[in-house]
Amino acid sequence: MAEQMQHVFGEGGLLSQHIEGYAPRQQQLEMAEKIQLILTDSTILIAEAGTGTGKTYAYLAPAILSGQKVFISTGTKNLQDQLFSRDLPTLRKALAVPFRAALLKGRSNYLCHYRLEMAQSDPLQKRHYETLHDLTVWAGKTNTGDLSESDLLEDNSPLWPKVTSTIDNCLGQECPSYSDCFIAEARRKAQEADIVVINHHLLMSDMALKASGQGEILPSADAYIIDEAHQLPEIATQFLGNRISSHQIQELCRDSIREMEQDAKDMAGIRDYADKLDASLHGFRISIGETDNRTPWLTLLEKLGVKNKLADLVESLNDLAEQLELAAERGKGLEQCHNRCSELMATLEFFEQEHQDDNMILWADIRSTGIVLHATPHDVSQYFQKWIDDKPTAWVFTSATLTVAGKFNNFSHQLGIDDAETKIWPSPFDYARQSLLYMPHIPVEPSHDDYTTHIIDLAKELITHSQGRTFILFTSYRAMNIVAEALKDIDYPLMVQGSAAKSTLLDEFRSHGNAVLLGTNSFWEGVDVRGEALSCVIIDKIPFASPGDPILQARIDALRERGGNPFSSIQIPAAVIQLKQGIGRLIRDPKDFGVLVLCDPRFLTKPYGKLFLRSLPAMPITQKMEDVAAFFTDKV
């Protein structure tokens, strides 16, 4: 078996012959050989593969050559598209073996013929008539119905939920457009394929459906390979448990009226009850307040009027449910609305209780666009344990950032995986030669009022030495905006997160070649800028999560009550992973060079700072700005 991977990845092997500029890497070969064994033996591997290992090919090649049905799950839809449209076709050519591949996304990515038709007949959507017409024309041409292939809808377009389906409103095989359904076709292809590329959100949706006994989305498979696996516990938290949104209730009101007008015109009372529900939702929304935040539900329940407005909302849902039950036999759409109404009532019961649930964290996500009430599990490991026990198949969890100080305990504990093999393949990059770690002396703690002033002074000096070509990564929008204002007169192009789409900012950053980009969370990972355009990464603070987050706070409180240490068990490991992601932006290629700047003095003054530093690549360290200047003089 090892010979097969050597033939693919070794000197003069298949990849060398078919990929221009391909350079064999021992780490990549070893990883491919290990994954081949895991797939053969149906066991579990948790693997950290440092930046530049080439892990994508290291798992794709053995997956293809195994002849098994393998699900590949990635962190984002962009990565999904890259795997399916670029990496798999490259390997198809290089390996010269036949295999069927399919791309499967969540249902909200696919145009729904039935919902499109309903939107066109909705007088409220008249202002979007032109776009709806264009979508109808596109629907006749597209093979997949994947809206990302079209530029007709922006990501935040209000039309998006109007022309796609949800698990709530999909009519399934009863749909008049079922024979042309893009989702059904995508799932059929996934059923028949050998390699199916999905994303973590879809994987977790499937897991949540199975956990609730409501069926499944994905067909069974012989193996699961989870890339960017460090994101999985957080995404699992979003999907397991229950939630109810104001958007779901508004859609139910609209759909109930529309289905009544289509199939039960003599039951006009449905409109009255739907309008009453909409009004109750509005009253409930006002009682909660308009300020954007994430807050514990029991704190909200203590606010004046919230409990009464919640009772009104439940009563209005119940009244509409009674009307829809009478109408359900008139049409599949009305039956569906009745089922949705019953499910929403069952979920709201979670939030009528006035005491903390030991298993669930109840919280609200309040936004100007609406509100979502969440019942989130304290611990997702039990779900994973059951899921993996129920699927005696091969599992590979991989990412460039899974360990804390060389140990996998934190990740495996979060997923409840006890019997996995673990392996670290360090980055093949020569950090000792390619990089420098600068840890400046800042005389105040990050909580001090003057701290940001020091960051501004440092950034200006560093940008001068690096001649632009800098990312500054922040842990808060507030600090980012203060620094952005202070840097607006620098001699280099300045880009700030939020001023344009992330992809646009990155394209501009690359094309300028001497720009400065300021970003928060979303720029810490999944960003690939190779070459001299990015030669300096400045990190303002240790990325500890906000203790005000209701999920984090509830987990901290629960662990503290059990006598545990939340800071060392929860907060530090999460910050280490986030920091490693941020650092991974700097060196993306064997020819890259750059300076990493860790501004936070706590790396050197606090005992836990050593844990962070032990988690970094082996880089030369300095506290002198002259060394930074010399590094850039030497490299430029």
C-alpha positions in Angstrom: 0.0 0.0 0.0 2.8 2.4 0.9 4.2 2.0 -2.6 0.9 3.3 -4.1 1.2 6.6 -2.2 4.9 6.8 -3.1 3.9 6.4 -6.7 1.5 9.4 -6.3 3.4 11.8 -4.1 7.1 10.8 -4.5 9.9 12.2 -6.6 8.9 11.8 -10.3 5.4 10.5 -9.1 2.0 11.1 -10.7 1.6 14.6 -9.1 5.1 15.7 -10.2 4.2 14.6 -13.7 0.8 16.4 -13.9 1.1 19.5 -11.6 3.4 22.2 -12.7 5.8 23.3 -9.9 4.8 20.4 -7.6 7.4 19.7 -5.0 7.3 16.4 -3.0 7.0 16.8 0.8 7.7 14.0 3.2 4.9 15.2 5.6 2.4 15.0 2.7 3.5 11.5 1.8 3.4 10.3 5.4 -0.1 11.8 5.9 -1.4 10.2 2.8 0.0 6.8 3.8 -1.6 7.1 7.3 -5.0 8.1 5.9 -4.9 5.2 3.5 -4.4 2.9 6.5 -7.2 4.6 8.5 -9.6 4.1 5.5 -8.6 0.5 5.1 -9.1 -0.3 8.9 -12.1 1.9 9.5 -10.5 3.6 12.5 -10.3 7.2 13.7 -7.4 9.7 13.1 -7.1 13.2 14.5 -4.3 14.9 12.6 -2.7 18.4 12.7 -1.0 19.2 9.4 0.9 22.5 9.5 0.5 25.2 6.8 2.1 24.0 3.6 1.8 20.3 4.3 -0.5 19.9 1.3 -3.2 18.1 3.4 -5.9 18.5 0.7 -4.2 16.2 -1.7 -3.0 14.0 1.2 -6.5 13.1 2.0 -8.1 13.3 -1.4 -5.8 10.9 -3.2 -6.2 8.0 -0.7 -10.0 8.7 -0.6 -10.2 8.4 -4.4 -8.0 5.3 -4.6 -9.8 3.5 -1.7 -12.8 2.8 -3.9 -15.0 3.7 -0.9 -17.8 6.1 -0.6 -16.2 9.1 1.2 -17.7 12.3 2.5 -15.3 15.3 2.6 -16.5 18.1 4.8 -15.0 21.5 4.7 -15.3 24.7 6.8 -16.8 27.0 4.2 -18.8 26.9 0.9 -15.8 28.6 -0.8 -13.5 25.8 0.2 -16.2 23.3 -0.9 -16.2 24.9 -4.4 -12.4 24.9 -4.6 -12.2 21.2 -3.7 -14.9 20.2 -6.2 -14.0 22.6 -9.1 -10.2 22.7 -8.8 -8.6 20.0 -6.6 -10.7 16.9 -7.6 -10.4 17.6 -11.4 -6.6 18.0 -11.0 -6.4 14.6 -9.2 -8.8 13.0 -11.7 -6.3 13.8 -14.4 -3.2 12.9 -12.4 -4.5 9.6 -10.9 -6.2 8.5 -14.1 -8.8 6.4 -12.2 -12.5 6.6 -12.7 -14.6 8.0 -9.8 -17.8 9.9 -9.5 -17.8 13.1 -7.5 -20.7 15.2 -6.2 -21.1 18.6 -4.5 -23.8 18.9 -2.0 -24.8 22.0 -0.1 -27.6 23.0 2.3 -31.0 23.6 0.8 -30.8 27.4 1.2 -28.1 27.4 -1.6 -30.5 26.0 -4.3 -33.2 27.8 -6.2 -36.6 26.4 -5.5 -39.0 26.4 -8.5 -42.1 26.4 -6.3 -40.9 29.3 -4.0 -39.8 31.3 -7.1 -43.3 30.9 -8.6 -44.9 32.0 -5.3 -42.6 35.0 -5.1 -43.5 36.1 -8.6 -47.2 36.0 -7.8 -46.7 37.9 -4.5 -47.6 41.6 -4.9 -45.1 42.5 -2.1 -42.3 41.4 -4.4 -43.2 43.6 -7.3 -40.1 45.8 -6.8 -38.0 42.7 -7.4 -39.8 41.7 -10.6 -36.8 42.1 -12.8 -34.5 40.0 -10.7 -37.3 37.3 -10.3 -37.6 37.3 -14.1 -33.8 36.9 -14.5 -33.9 34.0 -12.0 -36.6 32.3 -14.0 -34.5 32.5 -17.1 -31.4 31.3 -15.2 -33.5 28.4 -13.8 -34.0 27.1 -17.3 -30.3 27.1 -18.1 -28.5 26.0 -14.9 -27.7 22.3 -14.3 -27.4 22.6 -10.6 -29.6 25.5 -9.3 -26.7 26.5 -7.0 -27.2 30.2 -6.6 -23.5 30.8 -6.0 -23.0 30.1 -9.7 -25.1 33.1 -10.5 -24.5 36.8 -9.7 -28.2 37.6 -9.6 -28.5 37.7 -5.8 -26.2 39.3 -3.3 -25.6 37.3 -0.1 -27.8 39.6 2.0 -30.6 40.0 -0.6 -34.1 39.9 0.9 -35.1 37.7 -2.0 -32.8 34.9 -1.0 -35.2 33.3 1.5 -38.1 33.9 -0.9 -36.7 31.8 -3.7 -35.1 29.0 -1.6 -36.8 26.5 0.6 -36.3 25.5 4.3 -36.9 22.2 6.0 -40.0 23.9 7.3 -41.6 24.9 4.0 -40.4 22.3 1.6 -43.3 20.2 0.2 -41.1 17.3 -0.6 -42.5 14.8 -3.1 -45.9 16.5 -2.9 -44.4 19.6 -4.5 -45.8 20.3 -8.0 -42.2 21.1 -9.2 -40.6 18.0 -7.6 -39.6 16.4 -10.9 -37.4 19.5 -11.6 -36.2 20.0 -8.0 -32.5 21.0 -7.8 -32.1 19.8 -4.2 -33.5 16.4 -5.0 -31.2 16.1 -8.0 -28.1 17.2 -6.0 -29.0 14.5 -3.4 -29.5 11.9 -6.0 -26.0 12.6 -7.4 -24.6 12.4 -3.9 -26.3 9.1 -3.4 -24.6 7.7 -6.6 -21.2 9.4 -6.1 -18.0 7.9 -4.6 -16.6 11.3 -3.3 -19.2 13.7 -1.9 -18.0 17.2 -1.0 -20.1 18.8 1.8 -19.6 21.5 4.4 -19.7 21.4 8.2 -23.1 23.1 8.4 -24.7 20.4 6.3 -22.9 17.7 8.2 -24.2 19.1 11.5 -27.7 19.6 10.1 -27.7 15.9 9.3 -26.4 15.0 12.7 -29.1 17.3 14.4 -31.9 15.7 12.3 -30.7 12.2 13.2 -30.4 13.2 16.9 -34.0 14.4 16.9 -35.2 11.2 15.1 -36.6 13.3 12.2 -34.7 11.5 9.4 -31.5 12.4 7.6 -30.1 14.5 4.8 -27.0 12.5 3.9 -26.8 9.0 2.6 -24.6 6.5 4.5 -20.8 6.4 3.7 -17.7 4.3 4.3 -15.6 7.2 5.6 -15.8 10.8 6.7 -12.9 13.2 6.3 -13.4 16.5 8.2 -11.1 19.3 7.0 -10.8 22.6 9.1 -12.0 20.3 11.9 -11.1 22.9 14.6 -14.4 24.7 13.6 -16.6 21.6 14.2 -17.3 21.9 17.9 -18.5 25.6 17.5 -20.7 24.7 14.4 -22.1 21.7 16.2 -23.2 24.0 19.0 -25.2 26.1 16.5 -27.1 23.1 15.2 -27.7 20.8 18.1 -30.5 21.7 20.4 -33.4 23.9 19.4 -34.0 27.4 18.0 -36.8 29.6 16.8 -36.5 32.8 14.9 -38.8 35.8 14.3 -38.1 35.1 10.6 -39.7 31.6 10.8 -42.8 33.0 12.4 -43.1 35.8 9.8 -42.7 33.3 7.0 -45.3 31.0 8.5 -47.8 34.0 8.6 -47.1 34.8 4.9 -47.2 31.2 3.7 -50.4 30.5 5.7 -52.2 33.4 3.9 -50.8 32.5 0.5 -51.8 28.8 0.8 -55.3 29.8 2.1 -55.8 32.1 -0.9 -54.8 29.2 -3.2 -56.6 26.2 -1.7 -59.1 27.4 0.9 -60.5 30.8 0.0 -63.6 30.3 2.1 -61.4 30.1 5.2 -60.5 33.8 5.3 -60.2 33.6 9.1 -56.7 32.2 8.6 -55.6 35.7 7.4 -57.0 37.3 10.6 -55.2 34.8 12.9 -52.0 35.1 10.9 -52.2 38.9 11.2 -52.8 38.5 14.9 -49.7 36.3 15.2 -47.7 38.8 13.3 -48.9 41.6 15.6 -48.1 39.5 18.7 -44.6 38.9 17.3 -44.1 42.6 16.9 -45.2 43.3 20.5 -42.8 40.6 21.8 -40.0 42.0 19.7 -40.6 45.5 21.2 -40.7 44.2 24.7 -37.2 42.6 24.3 -35.6 45.8 23.0 -33.8 46.8 19.8 -30.1 46.8 20.9 -28.0 44.2 19.0 -26.6 41.7 21.5 -26.5 38.0 22.6 -27.9 37.7 26.0 -29.1 34.9 28.5 -32.8 34.2 28.0 -33.6 34.2 31.8 -32.2 37.8 32.0 -34.6 38.9 29.2 -37.5 37.1 30.9 -37.0 39.3 33.9 -37.6 42.4 31.8 -40.9 44.2 32.3 -43.6 42.8 29.9 -41.5 40.1 28.2 -43.2 37.2 30.0 -46.7 38.6 29.1 -45.7 39.2 25.4 -44.3 35.7 25.2 -47.6 34.3 26.5 -49.5 36.4 23.9 -47.2 35.0 21.1 -47.8 31.4 22.3 -51.6 32.0 22.4 -51.6 33.5 18.9 -49.6 30.5 17.5 -52.0 28.2 19.2 -55.0 30.0 17.6 -53.5 29.9 14.1 -52.6 26.2 14.6 -56.3 25.4 15.3 -57.4 27.1 12.1 -54.7 25.4 10.1 -55.6 22.0 11.5 -59.1 22.5 10.0 -57.7 23.6 6.7 -54.9 21.0 6.5 -56.9 18.6 4.3 -57.4 21.2 1.6 -53.8 21.1 0.4 -50.3 20.0 1.0 -49.1 23.6 1.6 -51.7 24.2 4.3 -50.9 20.8 6.0 -47.2 21.9 6.0 -48.1 25.2 7.6 -50.0 23.4 10.3 -47.0 21.1 11.0 -44.7 24.1 11.1 -47.0 25.9 13.5 -47.1 22.9 15.9 -43.3 22.6 15.8 -42.8 26.3 16.6 -45.2 26.0 19.6 -43.2 22.9 20.9 -39.9 24.9 20.6 -41.4 28.0 22.3 -42.3 25.8 25.3 -38.5 25.7 26.1 -38.6 29.4 26.6 -41.7 29.5 28.8 -39.8 27.9 31.7 -38.5 30.3 34.3 -35.5 28.2 35.6 -32.2 27.2 34.0 -32.1 23.9 32.2 -29.2 21.7 33.3 -28.6 20.4 29.8 -29.5 23.4 27.7 -28.3 27.0 27.6 -31.2 29.3 26.8 -30.2 32.6 25.1 -31.3 35.1 22.6 -29.5 36.6 19.6 -31.1 40.0 19.1 -30.4 41.8 15.8 -32.0 44.8 14.0 -33.2 42.3 11.4 -34.9 40.0 13.9 -34.4 37.8 16.9 -33.5 34.1 17.3 -34.1 32.2 20.6 -31.6 29.4 21.1 -31.6 26.3 23.4 -28.0 25.2 23.0 -26.5 22.1 24.6 -23.9 22.6 27.4 -21.9 19.8 25.9 -21.9 18.4 22.3 -19.6 15.5 23.0 -22.5 13.1 23.9 -24.0 13.7 20.4 -20.7 13.0 18.7 -20.0 9.9 20.7 -23.4 8.4 19.8 -23.0 9.4 16.2 -19.5 7.9 15.8 -20.6 4.7 17.7 -23.6 4.4 15.3 -21.3 4.8 12.3 -18.5 2.2 12.6 -16.7 3.8 9.7 -13.3 5.6 9.1 -13.1 9.1 10.5 -10.3 11.6 9.8 -10.3 15.0 11.6 -7.7 17.4 10.3 -6.7 21.0 10.4 -3.5 23.1 10.7 -4.7 24.1 14.3 -5.9 21.3 16.5 -3.3 21.1 19.3 -2.6 23.3 22.3 1.1 23.1 23.3 1.4 19.9 21.2 -1.6 18.1 22.8 -4.9 17.1 21.2 -6.8 16.8 24.6 -8.9 19.9 24.2 -10.3 18.9 20.7 -10.9 15.2 21.4 -12.6 16.1 24.8 -15.0 18.6 23.0 -16.1 15.8 20.6 -16.0 13.0 23.1 -13.5 11.0 21.0 -11.5 8.6 23.3 -10.0 6.0 21.0 -8.5 8.0 18.1 -5.0 7.8 16.8 -3.3 11.2 16.8 -0.6 12.6 14.7 1.2 16.0 14.1 2.9 16.8 10.8 4.6 20.1 11.3 4.8 22.7 8.5 7.6 22.1 6.0 8.3 25.8 5.9 11.6 27.0 7.3 10.3 29.5 9.9 13.8 30.0 11.3 14.9 31.4 7.9 11.6 32.8 6.6 10.2 34.6 9.6 10.9 36.7 12.7 8.7 37.0 15.8 8.8 40.5 17.3 7.4 41.0 20.9 7.6 44.7 21.6 7.8 46.1 25.1 4.4 47.8 25.8 4.4 49.3 29.3 0.7 48.9 30.0 -1.8 46.0 30.1 -4.3 45.6 27.3 -7.1 46.8 29.6 -5.4 50.2 30.1 -6.8 53.3 28.3 -3.5 54.0 26.6 -3.0 50.5 25.2 -4.5 51.3 21.8 -2.3 54.4 21.5 0.8 52.2 21.8 -0.6 49.9 19.1 -1.1 52.9 16.8 2.5 54.1 17.3 3.9 50.6 16.8 1.8 50.0 13.7 3.0 53.2 12.1 6.6 52.3 12.6 6.2 48.7 11.5 4.3 49.7 8.4 7.2 52.0 7.4 9.7 49.2 7.8 7.5 46.7 5.9 6.5 49.3 3.2 2.8 48.5 3.7 2.2 44.8 3.1 0.6 44.3 6.5 -2.3 42.7 8.2 -3.4 44.0 11.6 -5.7 41.5 13.3 -7.9 42.8 16.2 -10.0 41.1 18.9 -12.6 43.9 18.8 -14.2 46.2 16.3 -13.8 49.1 18.6 -10.0 48.9 18.7 -9.9 48.2 14.9 -11.9 51.4 14.2 -9.8 53.6 16.5 -6.6 52.4 14.8 -8.1 52.7 11.3 -8.9 56.3 12.0 -5.4 57.0 13.3 -3.8 55.3 10.2 -6.0 57.0 7.5 -3.2 59.3 6.4 -0.5 56.7 5.9 1.3 56.5 2.6 -0.1 53.1 1.7 -3.5 51.9 0.6 -5.6 51.3 3.7 -8.4 48.7 3.9 -10.8 48.1 6.8 -13.1 45.2 7.4 -16.7 46.2 6.7 -15.9 48.8 4.1 -16.4 46.2 1.3 -17.0 42.4 1.0 -14.2 40.2 2.4 -13.3 38.8 -1.0 -13.2 42.3 -2.5 -10.9 43.6 0.2 -8.5 40.6 -0.3 -8.5 41.0 -4.1 -7.6 44.7 -3.7 -5.0 43.9 -1.0 -3.3 41.4 -3.4 -3.4 43.7 -6.4 -2.0 46.7 -4.6 1.0 44.8 -3.3 1.8 47.4 -0.6 -1.5 47.7 1.2 -2.5 47.6 4.9 -5.6 45.7 5.9 -7.3 45.8 9.3 -9.6 43.0 10.3 -11.3 41.1 13.2 -12.4 37.5 13.6 -13.2 36.5 10.0 -9.8 37.6 8.8 -7.9 35.4 11.3 -8.6 32.3 9.3 -9.3 31.1 5.7 -7.3 33.9 4.2 -4.5 33.0 1.7 -2.2 35.8 0.5 1.0 34.4 -0.9 4.1 36.3 -1.9 5.4 39.7 -0.8 2.0 41.4 -0.7 1.7 40.2 2.9 5.0 40.4 4.8 3.9 41.5 8.3 1.1 40.3 10.6 0.4 42.4 13.7 -1.9 40.9 16.4 -3.1 43.4 19.0 -4.2 41.1 21.9 -4.4 37.5 22.9 -7.8 36.5 21.3 -9.7 35.5 24.4 -13.4 35.2 23.6 -15.7 37.8 25.2 -16.9 36.5 28.6 -20.1 38.3 27.9 -21.1 35.6 25.3 -24.0 33.7 26.9 -22.9 30.3 25.7 -19.3 30.8 27.0 -20.5 32.3 30.2 -22.9 29.4 30.9 -20.2 26.9 30.3 -17.7 28.8 32.5 -20.3 28.9 35.3 -21.2 25.2 34.9 -17.5 24.2 35.0 -16.8 26.4 38.0 -19.7 24.9 39.9 -18.1 21.4 39.3 -14.9 22.7 40.8 -13.1 23.0 37.4 -10.9 25.9 36.2 -12.7 27.5 33.2 -9.8 29.7 32.3 -7.3 26.9 31.7 -9.9 24.4 30.4 -12.0 26.6 28.1 -10.7 30.1 27.5 -7.0 29.5 27.0 -7.3 26.5 24.6 -9.8 28.4 22.4 -7.5 31.5 22.4 -4.5 29.3 21.4 -6.3 27.8 18.4 -7.5 31.3 17.3 -4.0 32.7 17.7 -2.5 29.8 15.6 -5.0 30.6 12.9 -4.0 34.3 12.9 -0.3 33.4 12.7 -1.0 31.0 9.8 -1.8 34.0 7.6 1.9 35.0 7.5 3.9 32.3 5.7 1.8 30.6 3.0 4.6 29.5 0.6 8.2 28.3 0.7 9.3 31.6 -0.9 7.3 33.8 1.6 9.0 35.8 4.4 7.6 38.0 7.1 7.5 39.4 10.6 4.9 38.3 13.2 4.2 40.9 15.8 2.6 39.8 19.1 1.8 43.1 20.9 0.2 41.7 24.1 2.7 41.9 27.0 0.8 39.1 28.8 2.6 36.6 26.5 5.8 37.4 28.5 4.4 38.6 31.9 1.7 35.9 32.7 2.4 32.3 33.5 -0.1 31.1 30.8 1.9 33.1 28.1 4.4 30.2 27.9 1.5 27.9 26.8 0.8 30.2 23.8 4.5 30.5 22.9 4.9 26.7 23.0 2.1 26.4 20.5 3.9 28.6 17.9 6.2 27.5 15.1 10.0 27.7 16.0 10.6 31.3 15.0 13.6 33.6 16.0 12.4 36.0 18.6 13.3 39.6 19.2 12.2 42.6 21.3 14.1 45.1 19.3 12.6 47.2 16.5 16.2 47.4 14.9 16.0 43.7 14.3 12.7 44.1 12.5 14.2 46.9 10.3 17.2 44.7 9.6 15.0 41.7 8.6 13.1 43.7 6.1 16.3 45.4 4.7 17.8 41.9 4.3 14.7 40.4 2.6 13.6 43.3 0.3 
